[in-house]
Amino acid sequence: MITHGDRNVPACSLRNIGGKVFDLVIVGAGVAGASAAILASQRGLSVLLVDSQFFPRDKVCGGCLNQRAQSFLQSIGLYDKIKYAGAVVIDRLHLQINKYSSQWGVPSMLSVRRSTLDQMLVDHAEHCGTTFIDGIRAKIQSIDAGSDNQHRVVILKSTSSTDSATEPVSVLGRRVVVASGLSRSSLPISEEWPASVMENSRIGLHALVPRDKVPELFASSSPGTKPQLHMLVGSAGYLGICDTDGDCVDLAAAMDPSAVRVAKDIGATVQQVLRECGADSSFVRDLNWQSTPHLTRQSECVAKQNIFLLGDATGYVEPFTGEGMSWAFKGAEALVPLLYQAHLSSDTKTAEKEWNLWITKHRNHRQRISRWVARQSRKAERAKWVLRMCDWVPPIRNQLLHSIMT
Ligand SMILES: Cc1cc2nc3c(=O)[nH]c(=O)nc-3n(C[C@H](O)[C@H](O)[C@H](O)COP(=O)(O)OP(=O)(O)OC[C@H]3O[C@@H](n4cnc5c(N)ncnc54)[C@H](O)[C@@H]3O)c2cc1C
């Protein structure tokens, strides 16, 4: 595995690229940014991809790739590599709402740590010609009177504590893709990019645990046991647990921030959900939890003035139904041809208009089912009835699984 020490020192890379012009500057090397970098580089565009974190890095995510996401990875030749790296095939779902539980066969998913997946995508992007620098925070400059209309200036600053003396540098992008997830810190002036955040939105939580530290129910350590995705729903939110690569078990949760505030501790809130479901909860107590800001949000505009938003930056709806990453890949597949066309014709306005239309059309469709699942998960009694109905009438269950997981 590549470690920070093996990579180019960011400060040195920063100095090398200061003042350069790129066809595309992509902010954020998560699944959206890295896949857009791959597709754009394959079309011959010069691409700079930056991320504020040092890679490989983990992030808040359940790491389950649904079938659409797997097809994308197959199309760029990474599917087998990811499986070879130890990704786990999951085709069973265990749903538990308080004491009511159900077991379903599901269209098979692939569980992989984000540190593994995102590093592979970034390596592939570099292989295709992308310039990648990690440990760099990007900020797009506002357009002022002296700006030309052909480029956006992006200021890059090292996030490493050891080279704090390094001066920020600027690069020019003919077009800029903001794939920075839930963070909007790279956008020029936030008032110009209004976004709504749902008031009672939950926050995302994540931790990885070595498989031998997890109760047997949640880890398929014994031979012959099939790995499952466990989804446990309690009054404070819900928790997904599944095996992943590196002999680890991935814990990802969406919780009410007020419950976390009251418990004064993330581990205690997650424990409460496990207890309400009658499960052993001691293993989650002292983990290294990562968290996100409020999850459900939406950007009103997704493209203007040579800037294009992609992935979660366009909006996100809790819960995690395993389609966040496939949305990012699908977006990259749709956006890159528009950017390429804009590059050939020098007509960015048309690409901006088409991107706003594409997102509006697909986002509404995609979010309908997520909003519905989020509503059910907040009312335990109602959610149990939905589960019972799915158990009694398999075609309803299959339809639901199809819309969420394929
Ligand atoms: C609890 C939880 C569980 C989930 N589980 C699943 C799942 O099982 N399956 C699934 O498909 N989806 C899941 N999702 C959703 C999925 O994680 C996201 O949809 C997906 O990561 C979005 O990808 P992205 O590339 O848009 O953003 P991200 O993956 O968040 O990447 C954004 C990147 O931008 C970088 N960045 C931010 N600001 C800057 C800046 N100013 N300069 C430089 N870099 C910057 C960040 O460091 C980060 O690496 C889950 C989400 C949550 C919250």
The ligand as an ORCA input file, in Angstrom:
! r2SCAN-3c Opt
* xyz 0 1
  C     -22.777      7.244      6.821
  C     -22.677      7.134      5.317
  C     -22.623      5.886      4.718
  C     -22.580      5.781      3.323
  N     -22.532      4.538      2.750
  C     -22.523      4.426      1.406
  C     -22.460      3.143      0.790
  O     -22.407      2.098      1.451
  N     -22.464      3.084     -0.566
  C     -22.507      4.219     -1.344
  O     -22.522      4.095     -2.576
  N     -22.531      5.442     -0.787
  C     -22.532      5.582      0.567
  N     -22.540      6.827      1.132
  C     -22.492      7.998      0.260
  C     -21.076      8.205     -0.312
  O     -20.135      8.194      0.721
  C     -21.022      9.550     -1.038
  O     -22.163      9.687     -1.854
  C     -19.764      9.631     -1.914
  O     -18.608      9.534     -1.124
  C     -19.746     10.951     -2.670
  O     -18.535     11.064     -3.355
  P     -17.911     12.492     -3.695
  O     -16.702     12.197     -4.515
  O     -18.967     13.396     -4.217
  O     -17.463     13.110     -2.294
  P     -16.401     12.561     -1.261
  O     -16.204     11.116     -1.411
  O     -16.839     13.106      0.055
  O     -15.032     13.261     -1.683
  C     -14.838     14.637     -1.534
  C     -13.341     14.897     -1.414
  O     -13.133     16.319     -1.527
  C     -12.078     16.683     -0.674
  N     -12.200     18.142     -0.424
  C     -13.201     18.793      0.213
  N     -12.959     20.134      0.188
  C     -11.789     20.306     -0.468
  C     -11.001     21.455     -0.814
  N     -11.385     22.716     -0.504
  N      -9.848     21.276     -1.501
  C      -9.428     20.026     -1.837
  N     -10.132     18.913     -1.536
  C     -11.296     19.050     -0.864
  C     -12.281     15.811      0.563
  O     -11.084     15.645      1.283
  C     -12.761     14.490     -0.073
  O     -11.697     13.578     -0.272
  C     -22.572      6.964      2.518
  C     -22.588      8.218      3.122
  C     -22.648      8.317      4.510
  C     -22.657      9.683      5.133
*
